[in-house]
Amino acid sequence: MALTLKITGTPQRYLLSLDAPTRKRIHDKLQAVAEDHLNPRLSLPLQGSSKRSVRVGGYRVLFEIDGDMLIVSDIGPRGQIYRKA
């Protein structure tokens, strides 16, 4: 069962600020996670949090699964993203 993808306000604005190929790679990866969210090769859990992380090149996408929704809470460069989480 595929999850519904929801990208909240701030990550949506950050995603739109990226170049088109990077946006497409992130969107494709999120679709793959939504299709098979139980696959441990696609995402990793964050310690001490209910969030999960997916790697797309030098970017990380943090998300939570709430029922049948995959909610993206943050997108950013690898070195800075975990400071916000």
C-alpha positions as CSV (number, residue, x, y, z in Angstrom):
1,M,0.0,0.0,0.0
2,A,1.5,3.3,-1.1
3,L,1.5,6.2,1.3
4,T,0.2,9.7,0.4
5,L,3.1,12.2,0.2
6,K,2.7,15.5,2.0
7,I,5.4,18.2,2.0
8,T,4.9,20.9,4.5
9,G,5.5,24.7,3.9
10,T,9.2,25.2,4.7
11,P,10.5,22.0,3.0
12,Q,8.3,22.8,0.0
13,R,9.9,26.3,-0.4
14,Y,13.4,24.8,0.0
15,L,12.6,22.1,-2.6
16,L,11.4,24.8,-5.1
17,S,14.7,26.7,-4.6
18,L,16.8,23.8,-5.8
19,D,17.7,23.1,-9.4
20,A,15.3,21.0,-11.5
21,P,17.4,17.8,-11.6
22,T,17.9,17.8,-7.8
23,R,14.2,18.4,-7.2
24,K,13.4,15.5,-9.5
25,R,15.8,13.2,-7.7
26,I,14.4,14.1,-4.3
27,H,10.8,13.7,-5.5
28,D,11.6,10.3,-7.1
29,K,13.2,9.1,-3.9
30,L,10.3,10.2,-1.8
31,Q,7.9,8.4,-4.2
32,A,10.0,5.2,-3.8
33,V,9.8,5.5,0.0
34,A,6.1,6.1,-0.2
35,E,5.7,3.0,-2.3
36,D,7.8,0.8,0.0
37,H,8.2,2.5,3.4
38,L,9.0,-0.7,5.2
39,N,12.2,-1.2,3.1
40,P,15.2,-0.5,5.5
41,R,17.5,0.2,2.5
42,L,15.5,3.4,1.6
43,S,15.4,5.2,4.9
44,L,16.9,5.1,8.4
45,P,15.3,6.0,11.7
46,L,16.7,8.9,13.7
47,Q,17.8,8.2,17.2
48,G,15.6,9.6,19.9
49,S,12.9,10.6,17.4
50,S,10.0,9.2,15.5
51,K,11.4,10.8,12.3
52,R,13.2,8.9,9.6
53,S,15.9,10.1,7.2
54,V,16.4,9.5,3.5
55,R,19.6,10.3,1.6
56,V,19.6,12.0,-1.8
57,G,23.2,12.9,-2.8
58,G,24.4,15.6,-0.5
59,Y,20.9,16.3,0.8
60,R,18.8,14.7,3.5
61,V,15.1,14.6,3.8
62,L,13.5,14.1,7.2
63,F,10.0,12.7,7.4
64,E,7.5,10.9,9.6
65,I,4.9,8.3,8.8
66,D,1.5,9.1,10.3
67,G,-1.1,6.6,9.4
68,D,-1.3,6.5,5.6
69,M,0.7,9.7,5.1
70,L,4.4,10.3,4.6
71,I,4.9,13.9,6.0
72,V,8.2,15.6,5.0
73,S,9.3,17.9,7.8
74,D,12.6,19.1,6.6
75,I,15.0,19.1,3.6
76,G,18.6,20.3,3.7
77,P,22.3,19.7,3.2
78,R,23.7,16.7,5.0
79,G,25.9,18.7,7.5
80,Q,23.1,21.0,8.7
81,I,19.9,19.1,8.6
82,Y,20.3,17.1,11.9
83,R,20.9,20.3,13.9
84,K,17.2,21.2,13.4
85,A,15.8,17.8,14.1
